[in-house]
């Protein structure tokens, strides 16, 4: 977070104006109107976004960045292959 803050200061990046409405009910058009991007829906999407980030690669350093991305990809594969409690309860007695 410090690196992001320093980048904002050094590059004189202005934060957007605050949104005083409940954004939870916004549709895609309303989100776009306020320049609001949604967060990744799951770890897989988050890792995909992380891999695109030149800023994070520079901040963590290439070695740490690549290690972290690799660990998170492995974690995502493990999660995708697991059977959740919800699935067991839902489908066990079919």
C-alpha positions as CSV (number, residue, x, y, z in Angstrom):
1,X,0.0,0.0,0.0
2,X,2.9,2.3,0.7
3,X,4.2,1.9,-2.8
4,X,0.8,2.7,-4.3
5,X,0.5,5.8,-2.1
6,X,3.9,7.0,-3.1
7,X,3.2,6.4,-6.8
8,X,0.0,8.5,-6.4
9,X,2.0,11.3,-4.7
10,X,4.9,11.2,-7.2
11,X,2.7,11.1,-10.2
12,X,0.2,13.6,-8.7
13,X,-2.7,11.2,-9.4
14,X,-6.0,12.7,-8.3
15,X,-8.4,10.4,-6.6
16,X,-11.9,10.3,-8.0
17,X,-14.8,12.1,-6.3
18,X,-16.5,10.1,-3.6
19,X,-19.8,8.4,-4.4
20,X,-22.4,9.1,-1.8
21,X,-24.8,6.5,-3.1
22,X,-25.2,2.7,-2.3
23,X,-23.2,1.2,-5.2
24,X,-24.3,-2.3,-4.4
25,X,-27.5,-1.9,-6.5
26,X,-25.7,-0.2,-9.4
27,X,-26.0,-1.8,-12.8
28,X,-23.1,-1.8,-15.3
29,X,-24.1,1.5,-16.8
30,X,-24.2,3.2,-13.5
31,X,-20.9,1.7,-12.4
32,X,-19.3,3.0,-15.7
33,X,-20.8,6.4,-15.1
34,X,-18.9,6.7,-11.8
35,X,-15.8,4.9,-13.2
36,X,-16.3,2.1,-10.7
37,X,-14.6,-1.2,-11.5
38,X,-15.7,-4.4,-9.8
39,X,-13.4,-6.7,-8.0
40,X,-12.5,-10.1,-9.3
41,X,-15.1,-12.7,-8.6
42,X,-12.7,-15.4,-7.4
43,X,-9.0,-16.1,-6.8
44,X,-8.6,-17.3,-10.4
45,X,-9.7,-13.9,-11.8
46,X,-7.6,-12.1,-9.2
47,X,-4.4,-13.9,-10.2
48,X,-5.2,-13.1,-13.9
49,X,-5.4,-9.4,-13.0
50,X,-2.3,-9.6,-10.8
51,X,-0.3,-11.1,-13.7
52,X,-1.1,-8.1,-15.8
53,X,0.2,-5.6,-13.2
54,X,3.5,-4.1,-14.2
55,X,3.2,-2.0,-11.0
56,X,3.0,-5.1,-8.7
57,X,5.9,-6.8,-10.6
58,X,8.1,-3.7,-10.0
59,X,7.0,-3.3,-6.4
60,X,7.6,-6.9,-5.3
61,X,10.5,-7.6,-7.6
62,X,10.4,-10.1,-10.4
63,X,11.4,-13.1,-8.3
64,X,8.9,-12.5,-5.4
65,X,6.2,-11.6,-7.9
66,X,6.6,-14.8,-9.9
67,X,6.8,-17.0,-6.8
68,X,3.7,-15.4,-5.4
69,X,1.7,-15.8,-8.6
70,X,2.8,-19.4,-8.9
71,X,1.7,-20.2,-5.3
72,X,-1.7,-18.6,-5.9
73,X,-2.2,-20.4,-9.2
74,X,-1.5,-23.7,-7.4
75,X,-3.9,-22.7,-4.6
76,X,-6.6,-22.0,-7.2
77,X,-6.1,-25.3,-8.9
78,X,-6.4,-27.1,-5.5
79,X,-9.5,-25.2,-4.7
80,X,-11.2,-26.0,-8.0
81,X,-10.5,-29.7,-7.5
82,X,-12.0,-29.7,-4.0
83,X,-15.5,-30.7,-3.0
84,X,-17.1,-28.2,-0.8
85,X,-19.4,-28.8,2.2
86,X,-22.2,-27.2,0.2
87,X,-21.8,-29.7,-2.6
88,X,-21.7,-32.6,-0.2
89,X,-24.9,-31.5,1.5
90,X,-26.6,-30.7,-1.8
91,X,-25.7,-33.9,-3.8
92,X,-24.9,-36.6,-1.3
93,X,-28.3,-38.1,-1.2
94,X,-29.2,-37.9,-4.9
